[in-house]
Amino acid sequence: MNEDFYQHLHHKQNLIEAVPSNQEISEWVMNLLNLLYPERLTTPDYSVNEIKRLFQKQENELIRILNTTKVCEDCDNKAIAATFFSGLPELYRKMNSDINAIITGDPAAKSEFEVIRSYPGFLAIALYRIAHALLNADIPIIPRILTEYAHSVTGIDIHPGAKIGEHLFIDHGTGIVIGETAVIGNHVKLYQGVTLGALSVDKNKANTKRHPTIEDHVIIYSGATILGGNTVIGASCVIGGNVWLTKSVPANSTVYHQSTVKVVETKNTI
């Protein structure tokens, strides 16, 4: 390799913005999740004062991450972190509604403990809710790192900018994609392989609504693809597996993909 190549990499290093490593950020969010759900730990035995101390430690760690990231020159990172942590009880309530959605929606779910410990849908939603709250505080980079971490460990890709209501049930989950400007209502069920995507990936549409709106009490079965910012799936619809939609569907509709079976050969049986 020639000298110009080394010089290029050295110059690139000087241009990189200061951001903590992905590992630091993912460790912070998992430690926070462990505090919210001690079921994830091995026989925790914390006093109330110890719980308070651990939450304060997490808040201080967020301040450190924000200071390193340099959110902006005039930002009060202590105030940003304090606002985020003051909103944790509401985030926790929404996460609990998601647990309840899984418990009531999945016959295989035997307990809250099982959901918290082993369901990738719950983990992906929980990390999305934290990332979305940080994004709403105008924190750059970190929310996307959190949801991409969730994507890497669950196979579920939820952009932190998506707006998602309460009581979301993601079953199995692998291959689900929810785009940046998607809007999802309350009591929605999504199965594996569902895509809520954009009709176009033109860069000039970056600041427009590109992804669909899913209203309350909608069920979308595996492999369904719903595209477009003007596409609205009305309340209480059922969208069958492998359906491809680019147009709106009125409330209380059922949409399904009709398969055809061609018999190639039959054999007589005795």
Number of C-alpha atoms within 10 A of each C-alpha: 5 6 7 9 10 11 11 10 10 11 11 10 10 9 8 8 10 13 18 15 11 14 11 12 19 19 13 18 18 15 14 18 17 14 18 16 14 17 15 17 11 7 8 11 10 12 9 9 9 11 14 12 12 16 17 14 13 19 20 15 16 22 19 16 21 23 19 13 17 17 18 13 7 7 12 14 19 16 11 19 21 16 14 18 18 11 12 14 11 11 17 17 12 19 23 18 19 24 26 18 20 26 18 13 14 13 8 10 14 12 12 15 15 14 19 19 15 12 19 22 28 25 23 25 24 24 24 26 23 22 25 24 20 21 17 13 13 13 20 17 14 21 25 20 18 27 26 23 20 23 23 12 12 20 21 28 23 26 22 28 20 18 17 21 17 18 21 27 27 27 20 18 23 19 18 27 20 26 23 20 24 24 21 23 18 18 20 24 20 23 22 22 22 25 24 29 22 23 16 12 10 8 7 7 10 11 8 9 17 23 26 30 25 27 21 21 21 24 21 28 21 23 19 23 21 28 24 22 22 16 21 22 26 19 21 19 22 21 25 18 20 17 18 17 19 17 14 17 19 12 17 14 15 13 16 15 12 10 6 6 6 6 6 5 5 6 5 4 4 3
